[in-house]
Amino acid sequence: MRAVQITRFGGPEVLEVVDVPEPEPGPGQQLYDVSSAGVNYADTHQTEDSYLAPQQLPLVPGAEFVGTPAGGGERVVGLVEGGGYAQKVAANARLTWPVPDGVTDEQALAVVLQGSTAWHLLRTSAHLAPGESVVVIAGAGGVGSLAVQLAARWGAGRVIATASSPEKRALAEELGADATVDPALAEDDPKAFTAALREANGGARVDVVLEMTGGNVFDGSLSALAPFGRLVAYGMAGRRPPRPVQAPSLMGTSRAVIGFWLAHCFSRPAMLDEAMGDLLPLVAEGALRPVAGGRYPLSAVREAHQDLLARRTTGKLALDPAR
């Protein structure tokens, strides 16, 4: 079968489309024919070996797919711990969910990892309460575009999104953000970013921040938190860590910093069932709008990663294994 494989770590240039043996299903697994494979920002960390979990070569990236059981069956969307950039995957059936009629492959891919992440960031980690203000960093991205909608749907008092271009900020507002901020303000001075977030919140400090950049964006976001505010960190797209957070500082301001990684839900499938049981019906009825970011041939996987790293994309990217 055709798959994307890396045999050395690096940037998009290490992604190679090659012929590899079909995966052999292990205990509890089933073989699936893949119709669409999802691309995530975390995949760019995998290729560099800068991901949260160490990677081993050779590696077929990809954590999500839409497909059907080999030999026939209903269309499902599923999560895998690797191997998604391929024509076939071996997946645990417990980590697959039927795709409702009328929901496209790209929409299903958008919610299985990024949508579940947004759901758990707000529900499980931040414990969002009605009336609280929410800042969504990268509000036009795969997770952010869904988090903006869910926060507004769940009664946030004010939703503030950051986005790097006027077009992306307009999209975030279209999806439900009450105000938007340019994260470039944080590049030279996190204090300027803090001030911009407070201004967007009517001068008040904010209650919840969903943060995935690191560096000055993290630092400025943390400073913008109100007492009892929560910053949930789930990525470090800027490849630069924030300043160390000291316990006395958290105690003195009654703030919290919480980490989240969806991989920990893999061993607790009921947590994923809860999110998917909510998200897929919302998409099917048109109440939740996943943003399609582009469908690339498998042979153009390098371009997909280049576009992600250059921040040229919005929403969900997908690969077509047939091309």
Secondary structure, 3 states (H helix, E strand, C coil): CEEEEECCCCCHHHCEEEECCCCCCCCCEEEEEEEEEEECHHHHHHHHCCCCCCCCCCECCCCEEEEEECCCCCCEEEECCCCCCECEEEEEHHHEEECCCCCCHHHHHHHHHHHHHHHHHHHHHCCCCCCCEEEECCCCEHHHHHHHHHHHHCCCCEEEEECCCHHHHHHHHHHCCCEEECHHHHCCCHHHHHHHHHHHCCCCCEEEEEECCEHHHHHHHHHCEEEEEEEEECCCCCCECCCCCCHHHHHHHCCEEEECCHHHHCCCHHHHHHHHHHHHHHHHCCCCCCCEEEEEEHHHHHHHHHHHHCCCCCEEEEEECCC
